[in-house]
Amino acid sequence: MKPPSRTPTTLAVGFLSLDALLLAYAGFAWRRPVLVAAGALCALGVVLVVAGWRRYRRTLVDVDEARRDMKEEVASIRDLLHGHHLNN
């Protein structure tokens, strides 16, 4: 199985990080707590994107393992049927 591309995740993390930094800086420089809060939300978005990406990767590994197990099970059933001359 081909591993998924990291490019969209990397871009999302980069843009959210830059937004968080710039919004927080502007909020502190201009004494605007709303901008600081928006920066904090962007920083939270970075954490959520990274956590979602890791969960997605784990799910793909689990699906790949299940697919491999099913392939082995089908092969063993096929061998059993061929052993009893029940190949239709």
C-alpha positions as CSV (number, residue, x, y, z in Angstrom):
1,M,0.0,0.0,0.0
2,K,1.3,3.4,-0.9
3,P,1.7,5.7,2.1
4,P,-0.5,8.9,2.1
5,S,1.2,12.2,1.2
6,R,2.3,14.5,4.0
7,T,2.1,17.6,1.8
8,P,-1.5,18.7,2.7
9,T,-0.8,18.1,6.4
10,T,2.5,20.0,6.3
11,L,0.9,22.9,4.5
12,A,-2.0,23.1,7.0
13,V,0.4,23.0,9.9
14,G,2.6,25.7,8.4
15,F,-0.2,28.1,7.6
16,L,-1.9,27.6,10.9
17,S,1.4,28.1,12.8
18,L,2.1,31.3,10.8
19,D,-1.4,32.6,11.4
20,A,-1.1,31.8,15.2
21,L,2.2,33.6,15.4
22,L,1.1,36.7,13.5
23,L,-2.3,37.0,15.2
24,A,-0.8,36.6,18.7
25,Y,1.9,39.2,17.9
26,A,-0.6,41.6,16.5
27,G,-2.9,41.1,19.5
28,F,-0.1,41.8,22.0
29,A,1.3,44.7,20.0
30,W,-2.1,46.4,19.6
31,R,-3.5,45.2,22.9
32,R,-6.4,43.4,21.3
33,P,-7.3,40.3,23.2
34,V,-9.6,39.0,20.4
35,L,-6.5,38.7,18.1
36,V,-4.6,36.8,20.9
37,A,-7.6,34.5,21.2
38,A,-7.7,33.9,17.5
39,G,-4.0,33.1,17.6
40,A,-4.6,30.6,20.3
41,L,-7.4,29.0,18.3
42,C,-5.0,28.7,15.3
43,A,-2.4,27.1,17.6
44,L,-5.1,24.6,18.8
45,G,-5.8,23.9,15.2
46,V,-2.2,22.9,14.7
47,V,-2.5,20.4,17.5
48,L,-5.7,19.0,16.1
49,V,-4.3,18.6,12.6
50,V,-1.3,16.7,13.9
51,A,-3.4,14.5,16.2
52,G,-5.8,13.8,13.3
53,W,-2.9,12.9,11.0
54,R,-1.5,10.5,13.5
55,R,-4.8,8.8,14.1
56,Y,-5.4,8.5,10.3
57,R,-2.0,6.9,9.9
58,R,-2.8,4.4,12.7
59,T,-6.1,3.6,11.1
60,L,-4.5,2.9,7.7
61,V,-2.0,0.5,9.4
62,D,-4.9,-1.3,11.0
63,V,-6.8,-1.6,7.7
64,D,-3.7,-2.9,6.0
65,E,-3.1,-5.6,8.7
66,A,-6.8,-6.6,8.5
67,R,-6.5,-6.8,4.7
68,R,-3.4,-9.0,5.0
69,D,-5.2,-11.3,7.5
70,M,-8.2,-11.6,5.3
71,K,-6.0,-12.6,2.3
72,E,-4.3,-15.3,4.4
73,E,-7.7,-16.6,5.6
74,V,-9.1,-16.7,2.0
75,A,-5.9,-18.6,0.9
76,S,-6.4,-21.2,3.7
77,I,-10.1,-21.7,2.9
78,R,-9.1,-22.1,-0.8
79,D,-6.5,-24.7,0.1
80,L,-9.0,-26.5,2.3
81,L,-11.6,-26.6,-0.5
82,H,-9.0,-27.8,-3.0
83,G,-8.0,-30.5,-0.6
84,H,-11.5,-31.8,-0.5
85,H,-11.9,-31.4,-4.3
86,L,-14.6,-28.9,-3.9
87,N,-13.2,-26.3,-6.3
88,N,-16.1,-24.9,-8.3
